[in-house]
Amino acid sequence: MDADHSVITLLVASDSAVDADDVRWTGRGRVHDAGIAAAGSSIRVTGAVHDSQLRVYRGGVAQLTAMLSGAYIRQLRETARTGNYPTIDDPTRVQR
């Protein structure tokens, strides 16, 4: 990840751990992560960040953020045509 004056939002499961120790921070930037993950998957973030924020949204907040996106609306229209289920809000959902 390379970011300059940006906000990067990660939508993760509630039991996922985010490891941003390998990110090179310059200027005013940091990770905003209110949740502490237990034993789940691990997400490793690397790269250089200058005056940027990395925000981590978990669980319900992540689902709500995904459901308010334009990609989710497009996927709802597509699934209505094909008869499938949307997966942006819940990637573990099984398709028909």
C-alpha positions as CSV (number, residue, x, y, z in Angstrom):
1,M,0.0,0.0,0.0
2,D,1.3,3.4,-0.9
3,A,-0.8,6.4,0.3
4,D,-0.3,10.1,0.3
5,H,-2.9,12.3,2.1
6,S,-5.6,9.6,2.1
7,V,-7.9,7.6,4.2
8,I,-7.7,3.8,3.6
9,T,-10.6,1.8,5.1
10,L,-10.3,-1.9,5.7
11,L,-13.6,-3.8,6.2
12,V,-12.7,-6.9,8.1
13,A,-14.4,-9.7,10.0
14,S,-14.8,-9.2,13.8
15,D,-12.2,-11.9,14.6
16,S,-9.5,-10.7,12.2
17,A,-6.2,-9.3,13.4
18,V,-4.7,-6.4,11.4
19,D,-0.9,-6.2,11.5
20,A,0.4,-2.8,10.3
21,D,3.9,-3.0,11.9
22,D,5.6,-3.1,8.6
23,V,4.1,0.1,7.3
24,R,6.6,3.0,6.9
25,W,4.9,6.1,8.4
26,T,6.0,9.6,7.5
27,G,4.2,12.8,8.6
28,R,1.0,12.5,10.6
29,G,-0.5,9.2,10.1
30,R,-1.7,6.2,12.1
31,V,-3.9,3.2,12.4
32,H,-7.4,3.7,13.8
33,D,-8.5,0.3,15.1
34,A,-10.9,0.2,18.0
35,G,-11.3,-3.5,18.1
36,I,-8.9,-6.1,19.3
37,A,-9.1,-9.4,17.4
38,A,-9.0,-12.8,19.1
39,A,-8.0,-15.9,17.2
40,G,-9.0,-15.4,13.6
41,S,-7.4,-14.6,10.3
42,S,-4.5,-12.2,10.1
43,I,-4.2,-9.3,7.7
44,R,-0.8,-7.9,7.1
45,V,-0.5,-4.4,5.7
46,T,2.8,-3.2,4.2
47,G,4.0,-0.2,2.3
48,A,4.6,3.5,2.7
49,V,2.1,6.0,4.1
50,H,2.5,9.8,4.2
51,D,0.0,11.9,6.1
52,S,-2.7,9.3,5.8
53,Q,-4.9,7.2,8.0
54,L,-5.6,3.5,8.0
55,R,-9.1,2.9,9.5
56,V,-10.2,-0.6,10.4
57,Y,-14.0,-1.3,10.6
58,R,-15.1,-4.7,12.0
59,G,-18.3,-6.7,12.2
60,G,-21.5,-4.8,11.9
61,V,-19.9,-1.5,11.1
62,A,-18.0,-3.2,8.2
63,Q,-21.2,-4.7,6.9
64,L,-23.1,-1.4,7.1
65,T,-20.3,0.4,5.3
66,A,-20.3,-2.2,2.6
67,M,-24.0,-2.1,2.2
68,L,-23.9,1.7,1.7
69,S,-21.5,1.5,-1.2
70,G,-22.2,1.8,-4.9
71,A,-20.7,-1.6,-5.5
72,Y,-23.3,-3.2,-3.3
73,I,-26.2,-1.5,-5.1
74,R,-24.7,-2.7,-8.4
75,Q,-24.4,-6.2,-7.0
76,L,-28.0,-6.1,-5.8
77,R,-29.2,-5.3,-9.3
78,E,-27.1,-8.1,-10.8
79,T,-28.3,-10.7,-8.3
80,A,-31.9,-9.7,-8.9
81,R,-31.4,-10.5,-12.6
82,T,-29.5,-13.8,-12.0
83,G,-31.3,-15.0,-8.9
84,N,-28.1,-15.2,-6.7
85,Y,-27.4,-13.7,-3.3
86,P,-25.2,-10.6,-2.8
87,T,-21.8,-11.3,-1.2
88,I,-20.3,-7.8,-0.6
89,D,-22.0,-7.5,2.8
90,D,-21.2,-11.2,3.8
91,P,-18.5,-12.9,1.7
92,T,-19.2,-16.2,3.5
93,R,-22.7,-16.4,2.0
94,V,-23.2,-19.4,-0.2
95,Q,-24.5,-18.7,-3.8
96,R,-27.3,-20.7,-5.3
